[in-house]
Amino acid sequence: MIYPRLLSTILILLALLSEFPSTLSFTIPTTPQSKCRPKYLGASTSPTPSPPPPSPAPYYLKKTLQLSLPLLLSSLTDPLLSLTDTYYLSSSPKNLAALGVCTSIFHLSFNSFKSFSSATQSLVGSNKGEVELYSCGIALITGFIVLTLLHKFSTPILSLMGLTPSSPIYTPALTYLLIRAYSAPAVLLNSVYEGISRGYGNTVPSFISSVLSCFINFLLDPLLIFTFSLGIRGAAISTVIGVYSSCILLTYLLRSKLKPSSSTSSPPKLFILKRLLSANLSMLLKQTSLLLAWAYSTRRASLLAATTSATHQVCLSVWLVFALINEGPSVSIQYLTGGSDFKGLLKFVGKAILGVSLFSTCFLVLCKGFIVNALTVEATREMFLRIYPVITYTQPLITGTLLLEGVAIGGKRFNTLAVGTILAMVGSVEVIRRCTDLWGIWIYGINALFLGRLITASIAVGMMWRDDRREEK
């Protein structure tokens, strides 16, 4: 069992590591502020890329690949951690079922705060450590709040997932939930660290820490589960240790970015804090509304039939793979938006949308037989075949939405994105509520969500274009 005293010790180590002298040769590049942008946080204040060459397309492409590939690999951390626990607990159906329930709980609890990464990425750098420190403080406080809520309301949360105290799965699920909840502060702090490294144009630190987390979890799982006979408690403990190890490593790698500014030209600290809180809140509302839309679509599918629910989960799994492919270019574009050549960037974004969506569509067309044959239940296969073209030929909509949102986040249009996404979620839920089959949920409900997000992102980019024209004049 992991006790609060151990958690406090780990957090003290995090603080001490940020002050240690450098012994590891690892640097994150910083680049000069674009001189055509305002000084404070109202406009593009993240560390901007170096001025591109006369033909910026090769520079944009190179930077996109440099940021996207490590990010794509590091995004596999959560699936790999869950897969490792699943593998070692597969001998006990009771523990495996408990793990599935808790994975869904932590997915909603932790992924809602992935928004901290986007907000931090757009605001870091210009205030020489102030934004970074405040972001870390907000993440730690929020992490302890999430930890407290998961402990205090563990029984009601499990009841919402259909597990009452009389259920045979309840005890192992409660055990796993209470132990893994201690990782909340580190998970949220890792999200902020990821945003800091992205903001400085380097996604390698997150990748290195992800590899460490997976490696430690892979080593400790069999040791704690079988050798020490801890069962599902061992799986939870190994995951927590892996997450905190990742957090400690990131604290060390990013320690030079976590020192307060001594400059007198920085904006007032209260101004920075208000801007940071506003950005985090807006991105949190955006992320939460998306998770609610997906949760409602899953609930609606489960109410129709068991086969419908199973097929919907398969569709979500396939869709998620290509969403991860789009995340890398989106984050890269968010970083590149800080530059001064906004027109050149928009041309590159248009080409990127065309290229990435064409790749995703062709890949889905070519892999159709392999994916379909992997399904063993005939009813699920037949229903999936009907939905597959919807997933395949709506890739341009998905890619365009995610990449334009990257431009808007890079331009700090947080409030616009939050309001638009909430409205899109409400509209999508209403459409899904009226659907009577899975095909309708995907062709109308899911596409309505992304169409609303695309319109919102387009409006935000249009506002940035208007401001850029004004600056030129």
C-alpha positions in Angstrom: 0.0 0.0 0.0 1.2 3.5 -0.8 0.8 5.9 2.1 0.4 9.7 2.1 3.8 10.0 3.9 5.5 8.3 0.9 3.7 10.6 -1.5 5.0 13.6 0.5 8.5 12.3 0.3 8.3 11.9 -3.4 7.1 15.5 -3.9 9.9 16.8 -1.7 12.4 14.9 -4.0 10.8 16.6 -7.0 11.4 20.0 -5.4 15.0 19.2 -4.5 15.8 17.9 -8.0 15.0 21.2 -9.6 17.9 22.8 -7.7 20.5 20.2 -8.4 23.5 21.2 -10.5 23.6 19.9 -14.0 25.2 16.6 -14.4 23.3 15.4 -17.5 24.0 16.9 -20.8 20.5 17.7 -22.0 19.3 21.0 -23.2 16.0 22.4 -24.6 16.5 25.1 -27.2 15.1 28.5 -26.7 14.6 30.8 -29.6 14.1 34.6 -29.8 10.7 36.2 -29.5 9.1 37.3 -32.7 9.5 41.1 -32.8 6.2 41.7 -34.5 4.2 40.1 -31.6 3.1 41.8 -28.4 5.3 41.4 -25.3 2.6 40.2 -22.9 0.5 37.1 -22.8 -2.5 38.4 -24.8 -0.9 37.4 -28.1 1.7 34.9 -29.2 4.2 34.8 -26.4 5.5 31.3 -26.5 9.1 30.9 -27.6 8.8 31.1 -31.3 10.7 29.1 -33.9 13.8 30.6 -35.5 13.0 32.7 -38.6 12.3 30.3 -41.4 14.3 30.3 -44.7 12.9 32.2 -47.8 11.0 29.1 -48.7 9.4 28.1 -45.3 7.7 24.9 -46.3 10.8 22.7 -45.9 11.5 24.2 -42.5 7.9 23.7 -41.4 7.9 20.1 -42.6 11.2 19.3 -40.8 10.0 20.9 -37.5 6.7 19.0 -37.8 8.5 15.7 -38.2 10.9 16.5 -35.3 8.0 17.2 -33.0 5.5 14.6 -34.2 7.5 11.4 -34.1 8.6 11.5 -30.4 5.1 12.7 -29.5 3.4 9.8 -31.3 5.6 7.3 -29.5 5.1 8.9 -26.1 1.3 9.0 -26.6 1.4 5.2 -26.5 2.4 5.3 -22.8 -1.1 5.0 -21.3 -2.2 2.1 -23.7 1.0 0.3 -22.9 0.6 0.7 -19.2 -2.9 -0.6 -19.3 -1.8 -3.4 -21.6 1.0 -4.5 -19.3 -1.4 -4.6 -16.3 -4.0 -6.5 -18.4 -1.4 -9.1 -19.5 -0.2 -9.9 -16.0 -3.7 -9.9 -14.5 -5.3 -12.0 -17.2 -5.1 -15.1 -15.1 -7.8 -13.7 -12.8 -11.1 -12.8 -14.5 -12.2 -10.9 -11.4 -9.1 -8.7 -11.3 -9.2 -8.2 -15.0 -12.8 -7.0 -14.9 -11.9 -4.7 -12.0 -9.0 -3.3 -14.0 -11.3 -2.5 -17.0 -13.7 -0.5 -14.8 -10.9 1.4 -13.1 -9.2 2.1 -16.5 -12.4 3.9 -17.6 -12.5 5.9 -14.4 -8.9 7.1 -14.7 -9.3 7.8 -18.4 -12.0 10.3 -17.6 -10.4 11.6 -14.4 -6.9 12.2 -15.9 -7.5 12.9 -19.6 -9.8 15.8 -18.7 -6.6 17.6 -17.5 -4.6 16.8 -20.6 -5.7 20.3 -21.5 -3.1 21.7 -19.1 -0.5 20.6 -21.7 -2.0 22.7 -24.5 -2.5 25.8 -22.4 1.0 25.6 -20.9 2.6 25.1 -24.4 1.1 28.3 -25.7 2.0 30.5 -22.7 5.5 29.3 -21.7 8.8 31.0 -22.4 8.3 34.7 -22.6 8.3 35.2 -18.8 11.4 33.2 -18.0 10.0 30.6 -15.7 7.0 32.4 -14.2 4.4 30.6 -16.4 6.2 27.3 -16.0 6.3 27.6 -12.2 2.6 28.7 -11.9 1.6 25.9 -14.2 3.3 23.3 -12.1 1.7 24.8 -8.9 -1.8 24.6 -10.5 -1.1 21.0 -11.6 0.0 19.9 -8.2 -3.0 21.6 -6.4 -5.4 20.1 -8.9 -3.8 16.7 -8.6 -4.3 16.6 -4.9 -7.9 17.7 -5.4 -8.5 14.8 -7.8 -6.7 12.4 -5.4 -8.9 13.5 -2.5 -12.1 13.3 -4.6 -11.3 9.8 -5.9 -10.7 8.6 -2.3 -13.7 10.3 -0.7 -16.2 9.3 -3.4 -14.7 6.0 -4.4 -17.8 4.0 -3.6 -20.3 6.3 -5.4 -17.9 6.4 -8.4 -17.8 2.6 -8.6 -21.6 2.5 -8.2 -22.0 4.8 -11.2 -19.9 2.2 -13.1 -22.3 -0.5 -12.0 -20.3 -2.0 -9.1 -22.1 -2.1 -5.8 -20.4 -3.4 -2.5 -22.2 -6.8 -3.1 -20.5 -7.3 -6.5 -17.6 -9.8 -6.5 -15.6 -7.2 -8.6 -16.1 -4.4 -6.1 -13.3 -5.2 -3.7 -10.4 -5.5 -6.2 -11.7 -2.5 -8.1 -11.8 -0.4 -4.9 -8.3 -1.6 -4.0 -6.9 -0.6 -7.5 -8.8 2.7 -7.5 -7.5 3.8 -4.1 -3.9 3.0 -4.8 -3.6 4.3 -8.3 -5.4 7.5 -7.3 -2.1 8.5 -5.6 -0.6 9.0 -9.0 -2.9 12.0 -9.8 -0.5 14.8 -8.8 2.3 13.2 -10.9 0.0 12.6 -13.9 -1.1 16.2 -14.0 2.4 17.5 -13.4 3.6 15.4 -16.3 1.0 17.0 -18.5 2.4 20.4 -17.6 5.9 19.2 -18.2 4.9 17.9 -21.6 3.5 21.4 -22.4 6.7 23.1 -21.3 8.9 20.9 -23.5 6.5 21.3 -26.5 6.5 25.1 -26.0 10.3 25.1 -26.4 10.1 23.0 -29.5 11.3 19.7 -28.1 9.1 16.6 -27.5 12.1 14.3 -26.7 11.9 14.7 -22.9 8.3 13.4 -22.8 9.3 10.5 -25.0 12.3 9.6 -22.7 10.1 9.8 -19.6 7.4 7.6 -21.2 9.9 4.9 -22.0 11.1 5.0 -18.4 7.6 4.7 -17.0 6.7 1.7 -19.3 10.0 0.0 -18.5 9.6 0.3 -14.7 6.0 -0.9 -14.9 7.0 -3.8 -17.0 9.7 -4.9 -14.5 7.7 -4.3 -11.4 4.4 -5.9 -12.4 5.5 -9.6 -12.3 7.6 -8.9 -9.2 4.8 -7.3 -7.2 1.9 -9.3 -8.6 3.4 -12.8 -8.4 6.7 -12.8 -6.3 5.2 -10.7 -3.5 1.7 -12.1 -4.1 0.1 -8.6 -4.1 -2.2 -9.3 -7.0 -4.1 -6.3 -8.3 -2.5 -4.2 -5.5 0.9 -4.9 -7.1 -0.3 -3.8 -10.5 -1.5 -0.5 -9.1 1.7 0.1 -7.1 3.9 -0.6 -10.1 1.9 1.9 -12.2 2.2 4.6 -9.5 5.9 4.1 -9.2 6.3 4.2 -12.9 4.4 7.5 -13.2 6.4 9.1 -10.3 9.7 7.9 -11.8 8.7 9.6 -15.1 7.8 12.8 -13.2 11.1 12.9 -11.3 13.0 12.4 -14.6 11.1 15.2 -16.3 11.7 17.5 -13.3 15.4 16.9 -13.7 15.4 17.4 -17.5 13.4 20.6 -17.4 15.0 22.0 -14.2 16.5 25.0 -16.1 13.0 26.1 -17.1 11.6 26.0 -13.6 13.5 28.9 -12.1 11.7 32.2 -11.4 12.5 35.3 -13.5 14.6 38.0 -12.0 13.8 40.4 -14.9 11.9 43.6 -14.1 10.4 43.7 -17.6 8.1 40.7 -17.1 4.4 41.3 -16.7 2.9 41.5 -13.2 2.7 38.1 -11.6 -1.0 38.5 -10.9 -1.6 39.1 -14.6 0.4 36.0 -15.5 -1.6 33.9 -13.0 -5.0 35.2 -14.2 -4.1 34.5 -17.8 -2.8 31.1 -17.0 -5.9 30.2 -15.0 -8.2 31.5 -17.7 -6.4 29.5 -20.4 -6.4 26.3 -18.3 -10.1 26.7 -17.5 -11.0 27.2 -21.1 -9.0 24.2 -22.3 -10.4 22.1 -19.4 -14.0 23.0 -20.4 -13.1 22.1 -24.1 -11.6 18.8 -23.2 -14.3 17.8 -20.7 -17.1 18.6 -23.2 -15.4 16.3 -25.8 -15.1 13.5 -23.2 -18.8 14.0 -22.3 -19.8 13.8 -26.0 -17.9 10.5 -26.5 -19.3 9.1 -23.2 -22.8 9.9 -24.2 -22.3 8.3 -27.6 -21.0 5.1 -25.8 -24.0 5.2 -23.4 -26.4 5.6 -26.3 -24.9 2.7 -28.2 -25.0 0.5 -25.1 -28.7 1.1 -24.7 -29.5 0.0 -28.3 -28.0 -3.6 -28.1 -25.0 -5.6 -26.9 -23.7 -6.0 -30.5 -24.1 -2.3 -31.1 -22.1 -1.4 -28.0 -19.4 -3.9 -28.9 -19.1 -2.5 -32.5 -19.1 1.0 -31.2 -16.0 0.2 -29.0 -14.2 -1.3 -32.0 -15.0 1.8 -34.1 -13.7 4.0 -31.3 -10.5 2.0 -31.1 -9.8 2.3 -34.8 -10.7 6.0 -34.7 -8.4 6.7 -31.8 -5.3 5.3 -33.7 -5.7 7.9 -36.4 -6.6 10.7 -33.9 -3.1 10.0 -32.4 -1.6 10.3 -35.8 -3.2 13.7 -36.2 -2.1 14.9 -32.7 1.6 15.2 -33.7 1.1 17.6 -36.6 -1.5 19.5 -34.5 1.0 20.1 -31.7 3.8 21.0 -34.2 1.5 23.6 -35.8 0.6 25.0 -32.4 4.3 25.6 -31.8 4.9 27.1 -35.3 2.0 29.5 -34.9 4.3 31.6 -32.7 6.3 32.7 -35.8 5.7 35.9 -37.8 5.0 34.3 -41.2 1.3 33.6 -40.6 0.4 33.4 -44.3 3.1 31.0 -45.0 2.0 28.9 -42.0 -1.6 28.7 -43.3 -0.4 27.5 -46.7 1.6 24.8 -45.0 -1.4 23.9 -42.8 -3.5 23.5 -45.9 -1.0 21.1 -47.4 -0.6 19.2 -44.1 -4.4 18.7 -43.9 -4.4 17.3 -47.4 -1.4 15.1 -46.9 -2.3 13.6 -43.5 -6.0 13.1 -44.4 -5.0 11.4 -47.7 -2.5 9.1 -45.8 -5.2 8.2 -43.2 -7.9 7.5 -45.8 -5.6 5.4 -48.0 -4.3 3.5 -45.0 -7.8 2.7 -43.9 -8.8 1.6 -47.4 -5.8 -0.7 -47.7 -6.1 -2.2 -44.2 -9.9 -2.8 -44.4 -9.6 -6.6 -44.9 -7.1 -7.0 -42.1 -9.1 -5.0 -39.5 -12.4 -6.7 -40.4 -11.0 -10.2 -40.3 -9.7 -9.5 -36.8 -13.3 -9.5 -35.6 -14.4 -13.0 -34.7 -18.1 -12.3 -34.0 -20.2 -12.3 -37.2 -22.8 -9.8 -36.0 -20.1 -7.3 -34.9 -18.2 -7.8 -38.2 -21.3 -7.1 -40.3 -22.2 -3.9 -38.3 -18.6 -2.7 -38.4 -18.5 -3.1 -42.2 -21.4 -0.7 -42.4 -19.7 1.9 -40.2 -16.2 1.5 -41.7 -16.7 3.8 -44.7 -17.9 6.6 -42.4 -14.6 6.4 -40.4 -12.6 6.1 -43.6 -14.0 9.0 -45.7 -14.5 11.5 -42.8 -10.7 11.6 -42.2 -10.4 15.0 -44.0 -13.0 16.4 -41.5 -11.1 15.0 -38.5 -7.7 16.1 -39.7 -8.8 19.6 -40.7 -10.5 20.0 -37.3 -7.5 19.0 -35.2 -4.9 20.9 -37.3 -6.9 24.1 -37.4 -7.5 23.8 -33.6 -3.7 23.6 -33.3 -3.4 27.0 -35.1 -6.1 28.4 -32.8 -4.5 27.2 -29.6 -1.1 28.5 -30.8 -2.8 31.8 -31.3 -4.3 31.7 -27.8 -8.0 31.7 -28.8 -8.8 29.6 -25.8 -12.2 31.1 -25.0 -13.4 30.9 -28.6 -12.5 27.2 -28.7 -14.1 26.4 -25.3 -17.4 28.1 -26.1 -17.6 26.6 -29.6 -16.7 23.1 -28.5 -19.3 23.2 -25.7 -22.0 24.3 -28.3 -20.8 21.5 -30.7 -21.1 19.0 -27.8 -24.6 20.1 -27.0 -25.6 19.8 -30.6 -24.0 16.5 -31.1 -25.6 15.0 -27.9 -29.0 16.2 -29.2 -28.4 14.5 -32.6 -27.2 11.3 -31.0 -30.2 11.2 -28.7 -32.5 11.0 -31.7 -30.5 8.3 -33.5 -31.9 4.8 -33.5 -28.9 2.8 -34.8 -25.1 2.9 -34.7 -24.8 4.2 -38.3 -26.8 7.2 -37.4 -24.7 7.9 -34.3 -21.5 8.0 -36.4 -22.7 9.6 -39.6 -24.8 12.3 -37.9 -23.8 12.5 -34.2 -20.0 12.2 -34.3 -19.7 14.2 -37.5 -21.9 16.9 -36.1 -19.4 17.2 -33.2 -16.4 17.6 -35.5 -18.3 19.9 -37.9 -19.0 22.2 -35.0 -15.4 22.1 -33.9 -14.2 22.7 -37.4 -16.4 25.8 -37.7 -15.2 27.0 -34.3 -11.5 26.6 -35.2 -12.1 28.3 -38.6 -13.7 31.3 -36.8 -10.7 31.5 -34.4 -8.2 31.3 -37.3 -10.1 33.9 -39.2 -9.8 36.2 -36.1 -6.1 35.6 -36.1 -5.9 36.4 -39.8 -7.7 39.7 -39.1 -5.3 40.6 -36.3 -2.3 39.7 -38.5 -3.5 42.0 -41.3 -3.9 44.8 -38.8 -0.4 44.4 -37.5 0.9 44.5 -41.1 -0.8 47.8 -41.6 
